[in-house]
Amino acid sequence: MNMNYGSMGPGAMVRCRQCSSSITAMPGARAVQCMQCSCVTRVSGRGRQQHGYGQGYGNGGGMLMPPMRPTPAFGGGRGKKRAVLIGIKYTNRRSCELRGPINDVKCMRYLLTERFGFPNDCVLILTDEERNPCRQPTKDNIRMAMHWLVQGCSYGDSLVFQFSGLGAQVPDDDGDELDGMDEALCPVDSFQQGPILDDEINEAIVRPLVHGVKLHAIVDACHSATVLDLPYQCTVSKQSVSISSTFITPIPSMFACRGSAYLHI
């Protein structure tokens, strides 16, 4: 369904593609989430026109967003093993409140620190039960955490990104997705700030990987199979293992990282 979004000045209004409710789009938002039905709607004119680097930021540029560099209060160690663990219950949202994400994060932290030797100060946890504002899973904090995870990565680094929460889909606007949909993760403030699209996640934690770095992403959310925008998807069943492309026409610059990225759902 086509919507007339109008100009995208500060506080511009967007109509939900599912229920037609009016939603305020924050300046620079590429998608918005409806408080009435939770549907995600693309903001007109905010799509990615080119893949790759070197075109600057903003509309039509190769970079989707300036890196959200962590503030001094953000903390976090810089060991060879680092992890970002995000769990969101969406407390007080009757339509979408979840029970398990906080426990998922606690179990993953135990596994990484007790079984795989990750230092405690190198495991960054963002949940909506945290009292520290820097540890709330807001859109900006998640962006900073992704930047912290891969910043300065080097040969031999082992990185983990976990997200347990809500996922969503929005119609693809650049024709590269086989299913015609972009995937997204919903931060705790997604109704106000919008979700984080797969294009941005790929830009933030996949492309910066250098040779010899391994990233394992564990995502428990709806529509998360291609949320990292990796070039191939592996499907395992009792009878067979199949590998398929996730893009209509793979673009080399999209997969220019030299490290290894794996998504587990």
Contacts in CASP RR format, 6 or more apart in sequence:
PFRMAT RR
TARGET T0000
AUTHOR 0000-0000-0000
METHOD contacts of the structure
MODEL  1
MNMNYGSMGPGAMVRCRQCSSSITAMPGARAVQCMQCSCVTRVSGRGRQQ
HGYGQGYGNGGGMLMPPMRPTPAFGGGRGKKRAVLIGIKYTNRRSCELRG
PINDVKCMRYLLTERFGFPNDCVLILTDEERNPCRQPTKDNIRMAMHWLV
QGCSYGDSLVFQFSGLGAQVPDDDGDELDGMDEALCPVDSFQQGPILDDE
INEAIVRPLVHGVKLHAIVDACHSATVLDLPYQCTVSKQSVSISSTFITP
IPSMFACRGSAYLHI
1 17 0 8 1.000
3 14 0 8 1.000
3 15 0 8 1.000
3 17 0 8 1.000
3 41 0 8 1.000
3 44 0 8 1.000
4 15 0 8 1.000
5 12 0 8 1.000
5 14 0 8 1.000
5 15 0 8 1.000
5 43 0 8 1.000
5 44 0 8 1.000
5 45 0 8 1.000
6 12 0 8 1.000
6 44 0 8 1.000
8 25 0 8 1.000
8 27 0 8 1.000
8 28 0 8 1.000
8 43 0 8 1.000
8 44 0 8 1.000
8 45 0 8 1.000
8 46 0 8 1.000
9 27 0 8 1.000
10 27 0 8 1.000
11 24 0 8 1.000
11 25 0 8 1.000
11 26 0 8 1.000
11 27 0 8 1.000
12 24 0 8 1.000
12 25 0 8 1.000
13 22 0 8 1.000
13 23 0 8 1.000
13 24 0 8 1.000
13 25 0 8 1.000
14 22 0 8 1.000
14 23 0 8 1.000
14 24 0 8 1.000
14 25 0 8 1.000
14 32 0 8 1.000
14 41 0 8 1.000
14 43 0 8 1.000
14 44 0 8 1.000
15 21 0 8 1.000
15 22 0 8 1.000
15 23 0 8 1.000
15 41 0 8 1.000
16 22 0 8 1.000
16 23 0 8 1.000
16 34 0 8 1.000
16 36 0 8 1.000
16 37 0 8 1.000
16 39 0 8 1.000
16 41 0 8 1.000
17 39 0 8 1.000
17 41 0 8 1.000
17 42 0 8 1.000
17 171 0 8 1.000
18 34 0 8 1.000
18 37 0 8 1.000
18 39 0 8 1.000
18 41 0 8 1.000
19 34 0 8 1.000
19 36 0 8 1.000
19 37 0 8 1.000
19 39 0 8 1.000
21 34 0 8 1.000
21 35 0 8 1.000
21 36 0 8 1.000
21 37 0 8 1.000
23 32 0 8 1.000
23 33 0 8 1.000
23 34 0 8 1.000
23 35 0 8 1.000
23 41 0 8 1.000
24 32 0 8 1.000
25 32 0 8 1.000
25 43 0 8 1.000
26 32 0 8 1.000
26 192 0 8 1.000
26 193 0 8 1.000
26 194 0 8 1.000
28 43 0 8 1.000
28 46 0 8 1.000
29 43 0 8 1.000
29 46 0 8 1.000
29 193 0 8 1.000
29 194 0 8 1.000
30 42 0 8 1.000
30 43 0 8 1.000
30 46 0 8 1.000
30 47 0 8 1.000
30 64 0 8 1.000
30 197 0 8 1.000
30 200 0 8 1.000
31 40 0 8 1.000
31 41 0 8 1.000
31 42 0 8 1.000
31 43 0 8 1.000
31 46 0 8 1.000
31 170 0 8 1.000
31 184 0 8 1.000
31 194 0 8 1.000
31 195 0 8 1.000
31 197 0 8 1.000
32 40 0 8 1.000
32 41 0 8 1.000
32 43 0 8 1.000
32 194 0 8 1.000
33 39 0 8 1.000
33 40 0 8 1.000
33 41 0 8 1.000
33 168 0 8 1.000
33 186 0 8 1.000
33 190 0 8 1.000
33 191 0 8 1.000
33 194 0 8 1.000
33 195 0 8 1.000
34 40 0 8 1.000
34 41 0 8 1.000
34 191 0 8 1.000
35 191 0 8 1.000
38 95 0 8 1.000
38 96 0 8 1.000
38 166 0 8 1.000
38 168 0 8 1.000
39 168 0 8 1.000
40 168 0 8 1.000
40 169 0 8 1.000
40 170 0 8 1.000
40 184 0 8 1.000
40 186 0 8 1.000
40 194 0 8 1.000
40 195 0 8 1.000
41 170 0 8 1.000
42 170 0 8 1.000
42 171 0 8 1.000
42 173 0 8 1.000
42 182 0 8 1.000
45 59 0 8 1.000
46 59 0 8 1.000
47 59 0 8 1.000
47 60 0 8 1.000
47 173 0 8 1.000
47 174 0 8 1.000
48 60 0 8 1.000
48 61 0 8 1.000
48 62 0 8 1.000
48 64 0 8 1.000
48 173 0 8 1.000
48 174 0 8 1.000
48 199 0 8 1.000
49 59 0 8 1.000
49 60 0 8 1.000
49 61 0 8 1.000
49 174 0 8 1.000
50 60 0 8 1.000
50 61 0 8 1.000
50 62 0 8 1.000
51 62 0 8 1.000
51 176 0 8 1.000
51 251 0 8 1.000
51 253 0 8 1.000
51 254 0 8 1.000
52 62 0 8 1.000
52 63 0 8 1.000
52 207 0 8 1.000
52 251 0 8 1.000
52 253 0 8 1.000
52 254 0 8 1.000
52 256 0 8 1.000
53 62 0 8 1.000
53 63 0 8 1.000
53 207 0 8 1.000
53 253 0 8 1.000
54 61 0 8 1.000
54 62 0 8 1.000
54 63 0 8 1.000
55 61 0 8 1.000
55 62 0 8 1.000
55 63 0 8 1.000
56 62 0 8 1.000
56 63 0 8 1.000
57 63 0 8 1.000
57 64 0 8 1.000
57 65 0 8 1.000
57 66 0 8 1.000
58 64 0 8 1.000
58 65 0 8 1.000
63 203 0 8 1.000
64 199 0 8 1.000
64 200 0 8 1.000
64 203 0 8 1.000
65 143 0 8 1.000
65 200 0 8 1.000
65 203 0 8 1.000
67 147 0 8 1.000
67 204 0 8 1.000
68 140 0 8 1.000
68 143 0 8 1.000
68 144 0 8 1.000
68 146 0 8 1.000
68 147 0 8 1.000
69 144 0 8 1.000
69 147 0 8 1.000
69 151 0 8 1.000
70 76 0 8 1.000
70 144 0 8 1.000
70 145 0 8 1.000
70 147 0 8 1.000
70 148 0 8 1.000
71 134 0 8 1.000
71 144 0 8 1.000
73 134 0 8 1.000
74 134 0 8 1.000
74 144 0 8 1.000
74 145 0 8 1.000
74 148 0 8 1.000
75 124 0 8 1.000
75 134 0 8 1.000
75 148 0 8 1.000
76 121 0 8 1.000
76 122 0 8 1.000
76 124 0 8 1.000
76 148 0 8 1.000
77 119 0 8 1.000
77 121 0 8 1.000
77 122 0 8 1.000
78 122 0 8 1.000
79 119 0 8 1.000
79 122 0 8 1.000
80 156 0 8 1.000
80 157 0 8 1.000
80 158 0 8 1.000
81 112 0 8 1.000
81 116 0 8 1.000
81 117 0 8 1.000
81 118 0 8 1.000
81 119 0 8 1.000
81 122 0 8 1.000
81 157 0 8 1.000
81 158 0 8 1.000
81 159 0 8 1.000
82 118 0 8 1.000
82 122 0 8 1.000
82 123 0 8 1.000
82 124 0 8 1.000
82 148 0 8 1.000
82 149 0 8 1.000
82 157 0 8 1.000
82 158 0 8 1.000
82 159 0 8 1.000
82 160 0 8 1.000
83 108 0 8 1.000
83 109 0 8 1.000
83 112 0 8 1.000
83 118 0 8 1.000
83 122 0 8 1.000
83 123 0 8 1.000
83 124 0 8 1.000
83 149 0 8 1.000
83 159 0 8 1.000
83 160 0 8 1.000
83 161 0 8 1.000
83 162 0 8 1.000
84 124 0 8 1.000
84 126 0 8 1.000
84 145 0 8 1.000
84 146 0 8 1.000
84 148 0 8 1.000
84 149 0 8 1.000
84 160 0 8 1.000
84 161 0 8 1.000
84 162 0 8 1.000
85 105 0 8 1.000
85 108 0 8 1.000
85 109 0 8 1.000
85 123 0 8 1.000
85 124 0 8 1.000
85 125 0 8 1.000
85 126 0 8 1.000
85 160 0 8 1.000
85 162 0 8 1.000
86 105 0 8 1.000
86 125 0 8 1.000
86 126 0 8 1.000
86 127 0 8 1.000
86 137 0 8 1.000
86 142 0 8 1.000
86 145 0 8 1.000
86 162 0 8 1.000
86 163 0 8 1.000
86 164 0 8 1.000
86 165 0 8 1.000
87 101 0 8 1.000
87 102 0 8 1.000
87 104 0 8 1.000
87 105 0 8 1.000
87 126 0 8 1.000
87 127 0 8 1.000
87 128 0 8 1.000
87 137 0 8 1.000
87 162 0 8 1.000
87 163 0 8 1.000
87 164 0 8 1.000
87 165 0 8 1.000
88 98 0 8 1.000
88 101 0 8 1.000
88 127 0 8 1.000
88 128 0 8 1.000
88 137 0 8 1.000
88 164 0 8 1.000
88 165 0 8 1.000
88 166 0 8 1.000
88 186 0 8 1.000
88 187 0 8 1.000
88 188 0 8 1.000
89 97 0 8 1.000
89 98 0 8 1.000
89 99 0 8 1.000
89 100 0 8 1.000
89 101 0 8 1.000
89 102 0 8 1.000
89 127 0 8 1.000
89 128 0 8 1.000
89 129 0 8 1.000
90 96 0 8 1.000
90 97 0 8 1.000
90 98 0 8 1.000
90 128 0 8 1.000
90 165 0 8 1.000
90 166 0 8 1.000
90 186 0 8 1.000
90 188 0 8 1.000
91 97 0 8 1.000
91 128 0 8 1.000
96 166 0 8 1.000
98 164 0 8 1.000
98 165 0 8 1.000
98 166 0 8 1.000
100 164 0 8 1.000
101 127 0 8 1.000
101 164 0 8 1.000
101 165 0 8 1.000
101 220 0 8 1.000
102 127 0 8 1.000
102 129 0 8 1.000
104 162 0 8 1.000
104 164 0 8 1.000
104 220 0 8 1.000
105 125 0 8 1.000
105 127 0 8 1.000
105 162 0 8 1.000
105 164 0 8 1.000
108 160 0 8 1.000
108 162 0 8 1.000
108 218 0 8 1.000
109 123 0 8 1.000
109 125 0 8 1.000
112 118 0 8 1.000
112 123 0 8 1.000
112 160 0 8 1.000
113 119 0 8 1.000
113 120 0 8 1.000
113 123 0 8 1.000
116 158 0 8 1.000
118 160 0 8 1.000
124 145 0 8 1.000
124 148 0 8 1.000
124 149 0 8 1.000
125 135 0 8 1.000
126 135 0 8 1.000
126 136 0 8 1.000
126 137 0 8 1.000
126 141 0 8 1.000
126 142 0 8 1.000
126 145 0 8 1.000
127 135 0 8 1.000
127 137 0 8 1.000
128 136 0 8 1.000
128 137 0 8 1.000
128 188 0 8 1.000
130 136 0 8 1.000
134 141 0 8 1.000
135 141 0 8 1.000
136 188 0 8 1.000
137 187 0 8 1.000
137 188 0 8 1.000
138 187 0 8 1.000
138 188 0 8 1.000
138 189 0 8 1.000
138 193 0 8 1.000
139 187 0 8 1.000
139 189 0 8 1.000
139 190 0 8 1.000
139 193 0 8 1.000
139 194 0 8 1.000
139 196 0 8 1.000
140 193 0 8 1.000
141 187 0 8 1.000
142 185 0 8 1.000
142 187 0 8 1.000
142 196 0 8 1.000
143 196 0 8 1.000
143 204 0 8 1.000
146 161 0 8 1.000
146 201 0 8 1.000
146 204 0 8 1.000
146 205 0 8 1.000
147 204 0 8 1.000
149 159 0 8 1.000
149 161 0 8 1.000
149 205 0 8 1.000
150 159 0 8 1.000
150 204 0 8 1.000
150 205 0 8 1.000
150 208 0 8 1.000
150 209 0 8 1.000
150 215 0 8 1.000
151 208 0 8 1.000
153 159 0 8 1.000
153 208 0 8 1.000
153 209 0 8 1.000
153 210 0 8 1.000
153 213 0 8 1.000
154 210 0 8 1.000
154 213 0 8 1.000
155 210 0 8 1.000
155 211 0 8 1.000
155 212 0 8 1.000
155 213 0 8 1.000
156 212 0 8 1.000
156 213 0 8 1.000
156 214 0 8 1.000
157 212 0 8 1.000
157 213 0 8 1.000
157 214 0 8 1.000
158 214 0 8 1.000
158 216 0 8 1.000
159 205 0 8 1.000
159 213 0 8 1.000
159 214 0 8 1.000
159 215 0 8 1.000
159 216 0 8 1.000
160 215 0 8 1.000
160 216 0 8 1.000
160 217 0 8 1.000
160 218 0 8 1.000
161 205 0 8 1.000
161 215 0 8 1.000
161 216 0 8 1.000
161 217 0 8 1.000
161 218 0 8 1.000
162 217 0 8 1.000
162 218 0 8 1.000
162 219 0 8 1.000
163 185 0 8 1.000
163 217 0 8 1.000
163 218 0 8 1.000
163 219 0 8 1.000
163 220 0 8 1.000
163 221 0 8 1.000
163 224 0 8 1.000
164 219 0 8 1.000
164 220 0 8 1.000
164 221 0 8 1.000
165 185 0 8 1.000
165 186 0 8 1.000
165 220 0 8 1.000
165 221 0 8 1.000
166 185 0 8 1.000
166 186 0 8 1.000
166 190 0 8 1.000
166 221 0 8 1.000
166 222 0 8 1.000
167 183 0 8 1.000
167 184 0 8 1.000
167 185 0 8 1.000
167 186 0 8 1.000
167 195 0 8 1.000
167 221 0 8 1.000
167 222 0 8 1.000
167 223 0 8 1.000
167 224 0 8 1.000
167 227 0 8 1.000
168 183 0 8 1.000
168 184 0 8 1.000
168 185 0 8 1.000
168 186 0 8 1.000
168 195 0 8 1.000
168 222 0 8 1.000
168 223 0 8 1.000
169 181 0 8 1.000
169 182 0 8 1.000
169 183 0 8 1.000
169 184 0 8 1.000
169 223 0 8 1.000
170 181 0 8 1.000
170 182 0 8 1.000
170 184 0 8 1.000
170 195 0 8 1.000
170 197 0 8 1.000
171 180 0 8 1.000
171 181 0 8 1.000
171 182 0 8 1.000
172 180 0 8 1.000
172 181 0 8 1.000
172 182 0 8 1.000
173 182 0 8 1.000
175 248 0 8 1.000
176 247 0 8 1.000
176 248 0 8 1.000
176 249 0 8 1.000
176 251 0 8 1.000
176 254 0 8 1.000
177 226 0 8 1.000
177 246 0 8 1.000
177 247 0 8 1.000
177 248 0 8 1.000
178 245 0 8 1.000
178 246 0 8 1.000
178 247 0 8 1.000
178 248 0 8 1.000
181 223 0 8 1.000
182 197 0 8 1.000
182 198 0 8 1.000
182 199 0 8 1.000
183 197 0 8 1.000
183 198 0 8 1.000
183 223 0 8 1.000
183 224 0 8 1.000
183 225 0 8 1.000
183 226 0 8 1.000
183 227 0 8 1.000
184 195 0 8 1.000
184 196 0 8 1.000
184 197 0 8 1.000
184 198 0 8 1.000
184 223 0 8 1.000
184 227 0 8 1.000
185 195 0 8 1.000
185 196 0 8 1.000
185 201 0 8 1.000
185 219 0 8 1.000
185 221 0 8 1.000
185 224 0 8 1.000
185 227 0 8 1.000
186 194 0 8 1.000
186 195 0 8 1.000
186 196 0 8 1.000
186 221 0 8 1.000
187 193 0 8 1.000
187 194 0 8 1.000
187 195 0 8 1.000
187 196 0 8 1.000
198 226 0 8 1.000
198 227 0 8 1.000
198 228 0 8 1.000
198 229 0 8 1.000
199 229 0 8 1.000
201 227 0 8 1.000
201 228 0 8 1.000
201 229 0 8 1.000
202 228 0 8 1.000
202 229 0 8 1.000
202 230 0 8 1.000
202 254 0 8 1.000
205 215 0 8 1.000
205 217 0 8 1.000
205 228 0 8 1.000
205 261 0 8 1.000
206 215 0 8 1.000
206 228 0 8 1.000
206 229 0 8 1.000
206 230 0 8 1.000
206 257 0 8 1.000
206 261 0 8 1.000
207 254 0 8 1.000
207 256 0 8 1.000
207 257 0 8 1.000
208 257 0 8 1.000
209 215 0 8 1.000
209 257 0 8 1.000
209 258 0 8 1.000
209 259 0 8 1.000
209 260 0 8 1.000
209 261 0 8 1.000
210 257 0 8 1.000
210 258 0 8 1.000
210 259 0 8 1.000
211 258 0 8 1.000
211 259 0 8 1.000
212 258 0 8 1.000
212 259 0 8 1.000
212 260 0 8 1.000
213 258 0 8 1.000
213 259 0 8 1.000
213 260 0 8 1.000
214 259 0 8 1.000
214 260 0 8 1.000
214 261 0 8 1.000
214 262 0 8 1.000
215 259 0 8 1.000
215 260 0 8 1.000
215 261 0 8 1.000
215 262 0 8 1.000
216 262 0 8 1.000
216 264 0 8 1.000
217 228 0 8 1.000
217 261 0 8 1.000
217 262 0 8 1.000
217 263 0 8 1.000
217 264 0 8 1.000
218 264 0 8 1.000
218 265 0 8 1.000
219 227 0 8 1.000
219 228 0 8 1.000
219 263 0 8 1.000
219 264 0 8 1.000
219 265 0 8 1.000
220 265 0 8 1.000
221 227 0 8 1.000
224 263 0 8 1.000
224 265 0 8 1.000
225 233 0 8 1.000
225 263 0 8 1.000
225 265 0 8 1.000
226 233 0 8 1.000
226 246 0 8 1.000
226 263 0 8 1.000
227 263 0 8 1.000
228 261 0 8 1.000
228 263 0 8 1.000
229 246 0 8 1.000
229 254 0 8 1.000
230 246 0 8 1.000
230 255 0 8 1.000
230 261 0 8 1.000
230 263 0 8 1.000
231 245 0 8 1.000
231 246 0 8 1.000
231 247 0 8 1.000
231 250 0 8 1.000
231 254 0 8 1.000
231 255 0 8 1.000
232 243 0 8 1.000
232 244 0 8 1.000
232 245 0 8 1.000
232 246 0 8 1.000
233 243 0 8 1.000
233 244 0 8 1.000
233 245 0 8 1.000
233 246 0 8 1.000
234 241 0 8 1.000
234 242 0 8 1.000
234 243 0 8 1.000
235 241 0 8 1.000
235 242 0 8 1.000
235 243 0 8 1.000
235 244 0 8 1.000
247 254 0 8 1.000
END
